[in-house]
Structures are given as C-alpha cells and as structure tokens.
Amino acid sequence: MNTKIFSCLAAAALALGFSACSDDDWNPKTSKEGQLSLKSMALEVVDAQKDIETKKGRASADDTSSFLVEIYDAQGALAYNWTYSSMPEIVTLPVGDYSVKAYSHKVQKAEWEGRYYEGSRSFKIENNKITEIEPVVCKFANIAVSIKFDDKLKEAMADDAKVTVIANDEGSLEYGKNETRTGYFQYVDASMTLIANFTGKVQGYDEEIRVPLTDIEAGQHRIITFTLKKGDSTVPGESGTISPDQGFNVDYTMEKVDIDGNVTVEEDPADNVVDRPGHEDPKEEPDEPDKPNPPVDPSDDPEKYIQVKSGDVHFADEDSTPNPVVAGNNYVVNIHSEKGVKNLLVKIESTSASFIQSVGELMPTEFDLANPDTAEYPELGDALASIGLKVKGDVLGQTDVPFDITGLVPLLAGFPGTHTFSITVVDAAGNKVSKTIEFQS
C-alpha cells in the first residue's frame, strides 16, 4: 500500500513539474474558428442479431434520444457533450481536427441486460466554414454471455450450483440454475480475459469446470450450454470432477455469434473426437469383415498430439541417470499440446524425508497447474506462480506451455537425495502423456 501511495505521489509531482516547465512554451489558442452543424447528424444503430430489447435506462435501436454524444479535439480533450435529444443545432469550434463519439450509456464492467452501442466519426473544422457530419453508425460494442443448463443437469444440480463469469479479474456476474438473463461485459482490449467457472454439487458430488473464452472481440455474444453426460472415471479432469460410482460428468458446448451475426458452434473439442473414453460412437461393421476398422486417432498414439521435450534435462525413460543440480542452470520443459492442455498434473517425490516435509509445510506434493486452487489450498495458484510456474489461464487451453522449475531446482541442493518430478499432460481430447525427471543432490 505504501508503495502504491508513493507511486501516486511521485506521478502527481512529476505532472506538476511538467506543468510548471511548460509555461514558457505555452501558445494561445488560434482565433480562427468554424462551425459544426449538428442539425442533420443522424445516429444509425446496427445490430445483426435483431434482438435489441428496450430496457429501463438503456437505449434501443428505436430510441436514440438518450444516447450520449461527445466532441473531442485532436489531443483527446473533451470539447462538448450532450444527450442526442438535447444536442444543439450548431456549435463553434477552433480550426482543427475533431471526432464525435456516440454511445448508448456509460458502459459497466459487468451488468445484466446492458447491451452497449458505440460509434464515432472524424471531421475537420475550417476557418469561417460550416462543417456537416455524416451519420454516426453505432454498433454493439461490449460482450454478451448467456449461460444455459440442459434439463438433466438442472435436475442433478444443487440449488446453489452456479456459473460465475469473470472479465479481466474485475467485472463478474453469477448465473444460477434458473438465470435466464444475458450478462454484458466491458470490452477492454485484445488482451482481455473472460472465464466461465461452473461450481457446485451435481448428484451430490463437487463439480468444478473452468471454461476460458478465447479470441474475444467487441460485439460478440457467447452462449455456453452446460450438459450432464456420461463420463469415464479413469480419465482425470474430463470436463469436470467425475462421480466415481456413476461415471457422470458435466460437459459444455459454446456458440459464438459475432458482430455481423455469423454463428460458430464451438463444442467442447473433445466431443469431436471419436473414441473419447466415455463418449464412444458405435462402430459400424466394416464392409469387408476380414479388414477390421482402422485405429481411430487420437487414442492410437497420444504423443502424436502431445510432445514433452527439453534441452535442459533428460527424462528417466531416456536415461536412468539422475540430472545433476547445478546452480545457474536453466531447467525448463517445453510442452506442446495440439488440442490444448486440459490438465498439467505434477507430483513431487523424494528420498529425502526432510525435503518432503519442507514442501508439505508450504503446498501439496501433487497439484494441477491448470486448476491449482482447491478448498484446502485456495491460493495455491498464486504461490506456484510466485516461483515461476505457469498456472491457470497460462496453462488451461494453451497449446504451448513451459514447465519452468529453474527457480526451484537449486533449492534441492540443501537436501541430499534423489528428487523426482512427475508431470502428466492431459489434452482436451483425453490424450495423456507422462514424463519423469529425476535430480540428484
């Protein structure tokens, strides 16, 4: 907190310093002026989905009177602002370049039924001339997220089961089993994050699914449908925590509607893979009985889809000699998963009891870097990230993930013995590849 306060004070002092130093360079504004005619400026609202609803305090395509209109100069300073209905017919402005921005309302980080529209247009003011503005086209500009549950899942869900959608770790909305409203989230920039977390009991078992939404663009509508499906208890993390006795799990599909109204169905990638454990399609009898059906990818060769390699260490199945612990060396394993990582499971073992005891005092010796936080260790992800490991969104759904233990290996030198790191990569299709790294200290 003190650091933050100090930074703010320093920034303020710096700003004041610049202001003081700039007095000698100040030039008075030009006296040349022109006029901007707003009488004929029209607002055109474009919505390809054709599902605009009139909402209290929100403008619809049929009502632009409450839209906010702002005039900015070339430096981004606000010159004028009004509602569209109160806008004057003409205003006077100094000569220069300007832009007009129109938008439906003050966008929120997250809000129910808060469909946001925005548009802008540039114009130039010339000396002693009247400038006319062409229509400003306003388009849907935040992100809509709808959550649906199929009837079977609704029956199996506890009343407190929910999906929490989080945008940029700031705006969030909770969708209960009977929530039918659409949530809207502010679009920040191309690097924004959007996560949907399903949590709660299903058929009496704790279920947790983290669904990252990728390729986010302003104006999209994401529709995520959660369903109850038959699973396989032998596949770790298959779209959720599987009921060990009944083999049920929660799965999902996703529709993406872009700003132009184009619809893309993005099913759980695993559902598109034939012979996914628990999701097998019935085999048709081959036309020629003496030629059986060929093996179906990816179950025939998991390493065709997942590669685990390293130029810094060798794996136990390649060389049984443990890796030495050398201060200053890099220890990075590069993971490539063609279908995206669903789980990155890590298990730490050692012949040194004191090492295992020391680790156990800080964190578990088995964890999933894709979904590290648990009820027992709710902040495990932050702890693992602090020692250089990639966690959560940097792992889940990613095709390339570094498993970097450069900062951890030198600590082994203080505990004589053989130390083992076992890593298991599971992709969205159920492929699984395991590797073991041994160190001697």
N, C-alpha and C positions, 0 to 999 in steps of 0.2 A: 504493500500500500504506500509506504514511504517513497519507494522508487517511482511509483506512478505519479504521486503528488509532485516529486522533484522534476519529473519529466514535463509535467504540465506547466510548472512554474518556469522552467527553462525555455519552453516553447513560447510562453507569453512574453518573457523578457526579450527573446530573440525577435519576436514580431514587433515589439515596441521599438527595439533598436533599429530595425529596418525602416519603420515609420519615421523615426527621428532623422535618419540619414538621408531620407528621400526628399526632404523639403526643398533642397536646392535644385532638384531635378523636376519639381512639380511644374506642370504646364497647365494653364487654364483651359477649360473646355472650349472647343471651337464654337463660334457664334453662328455657324452655318447650320440651318435646320431644314427639315422637310416634314411632311405629314404622312401619317399612316391611316388609310381608310379601313375601318373595321365593319362598315355598314353591310358590305356584301360578303364578309368572311363566313363561310359555312363550315360546320363540323359534320364529317361523314363517319359514322361508326360502322366498322366492318367486323362481322362475326360469322365465320364459316360454319360454326356448329349450330347456328339458328336456335340457340336455347337460352337467350337472354331472358332473365326474369326481372320484373320490376320489384325492387326491394326498398324497404324503408331506408332513406338516407343514401340511396345509391341510384345513379343514373342508368337508364336503359337506352337502347337504340332509339326508342321513340321519344325520349325525354333527355335532351342535351342541355336543358336550361340551367341545371346545377353544375355542369362541367366547369372546372377551374381553368382559366386562361391566364398565361403569364408571358410577358415580353422580356427577353434578356438581350443585353448588348454583347459585343464580341468577346468581352472579358468574362462573361458569365454573370454579370451583375444584373439583379432584377430591376427593371425599369417600371413596369406596371403589372398589376394583377387584378382580376375581377372574376366573377362568375360569368358564364356565357350570356345569361339573361340580362345582366347589368352592364355589359360592355358598352362603352361609348361608341358613337359613330365614327369619330375621328380623334386622333391624338397627334401631338407634335413631338418630334424626336430629333436629337442632333444627328447630323450626317454620319453614316457608318453602317456596319453590318449588324444584323439582328436575327433573332429567331423567336418564333412563337411556339409555346408548348401548351397543349390542351390535354386535360386528363379528368377522369370521372370522379375521383375522390382522392384523399390522402391515403396512399397505399399503406397497409399494415403488414408487419412481418408474417402474421398468420391471422386469418379471420374466416368465419363461416359466411358463405354466400356473398363474398366480397369481390365479385368479378370486376377487374380493374382494366380500364381502357386508357390508352395514351397515344398521342401523335404530336408531330412537330413539323415545322416548315421554316426555312430560312428566307430572309428578304433583305433588301438594301434600301436605306433612306438616302435620297439625293437632295441636293440643295434646291429649295423652293419648288419641289415636286411632290405630288401626291402618289403614294405607293398603294397599289391594290394587292390584296393577298388572295392566293388561290385557296380552294378548300383544304382544310387540315383533316387528314384521314387518321382516325383513332382506331387502333386495333387492340384486341385482348392482349394484355402485357404482363400479367402475373401468371402463376402456375396453379392449375386446378388439380386436386387429388380427390378421387372418390374411392371409398372402401366398401366392398360388398362381401357378404358371407353366404355360402350356399346353405340350403335348408338343413342338410345333415350336420354341418358344422354348427349351426345355430343351436340345434338340439343338444349337441355334445358340449358346447361351451358353457363355462360358468358365467354367471351374470356379470362378474367383474372382469372378465376377459375383454381385451381391447387391443386396438392398434393405435400406436402413437406415431404420428408423422412429424419429423423434426427437420427444419430447414436451417442450414448454416449454424447449428447448435444454438439458435436464438428463438425463432418462431416455432411453436408446436401446437398441435391440436390432437385431441383424443377422440377416437371413433369407437363407441361402444357397439354391442352386437345389434342394436336396433337403430343406430345412427344412419340416417338417410341423406343428410345434408352433404354438400360438397364443400371441401375446405380449400382456401386460396392462400398461396404463399408468395411473398415478395421475391421477385427475380432480382438477384444482385449482380452477378456477372457470370462469365463462362466457367468459373472455378467453383460455383456454388455446389453444396451438397444437399441431398434430400434422401432421408432414410425413413422407412416404414417398419416399425417394430411391433410384432404380434407377441403379446404376453398374456398369460393366464392359464387356467386349468381347462383341459379338454379331456373328457371322460375320466376326470379325477387325476390326471397327470399334468404336471407343469410343462407348459409348451412355450417355447421362445423362438421366434424367427426374426432375423434381421434382413430386410429386403432393401438393398441400395438401389436408388433410381439414378441411372446414368444418362449421359447425353441430354442433360436438361437444357431446355431453351424456353425463352419467354413465349407465352401463348399456348403452351401445351396443356393437355388435360390427360392425366394418368388415371386409369381405372384399374384398381387391383382387386381381384376376386380371390378370396381365400376359400379353400375347399377341404373336406375331410376325405382322405384317401387311404388305401391300404398300403402299408409300407413294409420294410424289411429291417428287423431289429439288428441284423448283422452289419448294416451299413451305418457308420457313425454320422450323425448330423444330417440325415437325409431330409432336408427341408424342415426339420424340427425335431424335437425330442420324441422318440417313438415309444408308444406304450409297449412295454416288454411282453405283456401277456397276450395282447390282442393284435399288435402289429399295425396300429393305426397311426397316421401322422397327418399333419396339416401341410398342404401344398398351396400353390398360388399360380395365377396367370395374370398377365398385365396387358392392357390395351393402351396404346399411345395415340392420342388424337392431336395432330399438330395445328398450327395456327391457320393453315389452309384447309383444314377439315379432313386431311388424309388420316386413315386409321391403320395402325400397325398392331397386330396381336403379338405380344412378346410373352409367350408361355414360358413357364419355368423351363430353362434349357434342357433339363433332364427329361422332361416329358417327350421330347422329340427323339430320344434315343431308344431304339428297340432293345429289349432285353435288359433294361434297367431293373435291378433287383426289386421285386415287389410290384413292377409295372410291366411285366412281360406281356407282349401281344401273342395271341395263339398262333402257332406256326401252321402254315398251310402245308399240306402234304406235297412233296416235290412231284413234278410231272414224271420224273424218272426215279423210281424207288431205289435203284442201285446207286444214285448220286444224291446223297443227303444234302440238306440245306447247308450252304457255306456258313462259316462262323460270322457273326454279326459284330461290327465294331460298336462300342469300344471295348467290350468285355474280353476280346481275344488278346489284347495287348495294351495294358494300361500305360506303359512307358511310351506308347505311340502318341499319347495325349499329354503326358506329364513328364517333364525332364527335370532332374535334380542334379546339378553339376557344381563343381567348384575348382578353381585354380589354386586355392589356398590350403585345402585339406584333402585327404583321401578318405574314402568311406571304408568301413570294416569289411564289406563284401568284396572290395578291390584289393585291400592289403590289410592283413591282420595285425600289422604293427601299429600301435597307437601313435597318434600325432604328438610331436613334442610341444610343450608350452614355451613359447619364445616371446618375451616382451618386445613390443614394437611391430610384431607381425599382424597382418590382416587375417581375419577368419570370417570369410563370407561364403555362403552357399547360395547359388542362384537357382531360383525355382521358376520354371515356365509351365503354365497350365493353359492349354489351348482353349478349354471350355470354361476357364475361370475357377479360381480357388474357392471352395466352399468351407473347408476346414484345413487348418495348418496345426496339427497336433504335435506337441513337444513333450517328451518325457526325459527327465534328468535322473541319472543313476550314478552311483559312485561306490568304490570300495572303501572310501574314507567316511566313516560314520560322522566325524565332526563336520565334514563338508555338507552332508545331507541334513544334519541338524541345523547348520547355519542357514541353509537355503530354506528349510522348513519354517524357520522363525520369521522369514520375510514373505514367502509366497509358496504356493503348492509346487510339487515337483512334476506335476502333469497339468497342462493347460492347452487351450486352443487359441492361437493368436488371432484367428478370425472373429472369435466370440469369447474374449478373455474374461469379462466381468461375470461374476457369479454372486449368489446370495451371500456366500461366505467371504468372498473377496470382491466386493463391489467396485473397487478402484484398481483392480489388478492391471487393467489395460494401461492406465497412466503410469503405473510402476514399471511395467515392461517397456513402455515407450521411453522412459527416462534412462534406460540402459542401452538404448539404441535399436531395440527390436521394433519392427513394423507391426502394427496391430489394427484391428477393426477395419475401417474403410480402406486402409492401405493394403489390406490382405484380401478381405471378402470381395469376391467377384473380379479380382485382378488377374491378369494373365501373366504378369512378371512380378515376382516378389523376392527381394533379397532377405535371406535369413542371416543377419549380421550379428555375430557374437564376439566381435573384435574387442569390445569393452568388457566382456565377461570372462574370456579365457585367461587373461593374465592373473585373475583372482585365484585361479586353480593352483598357482604356484605355492600358495601357503598351505595346501592340503595334500600331502604326499599320497599317491594312489592312482588308480585308473578311473577316469570320469567319462561317462557316456551320455551323449545327446542323441536321442532317437527322434526323428521327425517323420511324420506321416502326412502326406498331401492328399486330400480328397477333393475331386473336382465336382462340378455341378451335375455331371452325368453318373457319379458313383464310382468313377475310376479311383484307384488308390495305389500310391507308390510310397514305400517306406525306405529310409536310409538311416544308417547309424554311424556316428562319428565318435571315435574314442581318443582321449587325450591322456598322456602320462605325465605326471608331475612328481 
